[in-house]
Amino acid sequence: MRRPVESAQYTSWAFTDRARASGLLPSMGSIGGCYDNAMIESFWGRVQTELLNRQRWHTRIELANALFEYLEIFRNRRRQHSSLGMLTPIEYELRATRTEPVA
């Protein structure tokens, strides 16, 4: 059985050229590298723990709204992140744009 998305698709020249033409810089390690997905795996693990495992939704719209609220309202505006010096992402960005040293 073929996987829906083959990992080779994302390491192809065509993908890299298209990303660059769109003004993006693809960030990839080696094929099958164990650290390539560590950050996104950690992120989705946190979403799973803090949101998805806590309730069920009846429609995709309800789930989409819950994900939006989690990301835009809770995670970016209220949740303090240890990697950002216990600031929210919004606070961190505001300090960075003011060129103040971040604690």
N, C-alpha and C positions, 0 to 999 in steps of 0.2 A: 504494500500500500504506500502510495506517495504522500508525503506530508504536504499540507496546504501551501506552506511557504518554505521553499528550499533555501538553506543558508547560503548556497552559492549565488543566489540571485543578488544578494546584497554585497557581494565582493566582486561583481562583474564590472568590466570597464564601462558598459552602458549605464549601469546604475551610478557609478562614480561621475561620469560625464554629465549625466542628467542632473545630479545633485549640484555639481559645480555650476552648471548653466543656470540653475535656479538661485544661485547665490549662497548655497549651503556648502559646508565642508564636512564630508562624511567622516565619521570617527569610527574606525574599525581596527580591531586587532587581527590576529591570525585566525584562520578558519578553525573553528572548534576550540578556540582559546577559552579557558574556564573563567577568565575575568571580564570578558567582553560585556556580559549582561549583568554584572554584579549590582550596579547602581539601580537599574530599572527593576531587577528582581527584588531588591530591597524595598524600593518604592511600592511595588504592587503587593509585596508581603504586608507592608504597613497599611495600605488601603484595605486589604483583605481583613486584617485584624481590627482596624478602627471603624470600618464601615460595612463591608460586605457580609461579614459573619454575624452581624448584629440584627439583621432583619431581612425580610423577603419583600420583593416588589411585585405588583400585579401586572405592570406593563413596562415596556422598555422606556417609555417616557418618564415614568416614576423613577426608574433606575438612573436615567440620564440626568434628571433633575437632582437626584441625591448625590451623584458623582460631581456635578457642577458645584453644588453647595459645599460638599466636602473639600473640593480643591480650591475654589475661589474664595469661599467665606472662611472655612475653618483652617485649612492647611496653610494658605497664603497670608491670612490676616490675623489669625488668633493663635495657632499652634507655634510654640517656641521650639526652635531646632538647636540641639546642642552643637552641631557643626557650624552654626552661625552665631555662636556666643550667646545662646539663649534668646535670640531675637526672632521675630517672625520674618519670613522672606520679604514682606513689604517693608518692615522697619530696616532690615539689612540693606535693601536696595535704596531706600531713601537716604540712609547714611552714606552709602557709597557714592550716590550722585552729588551729595554735598561735599564730597572729598574730605569728610571727617575720618579720622582713623577709627576703624571698627575694633571694638574691644574683643 
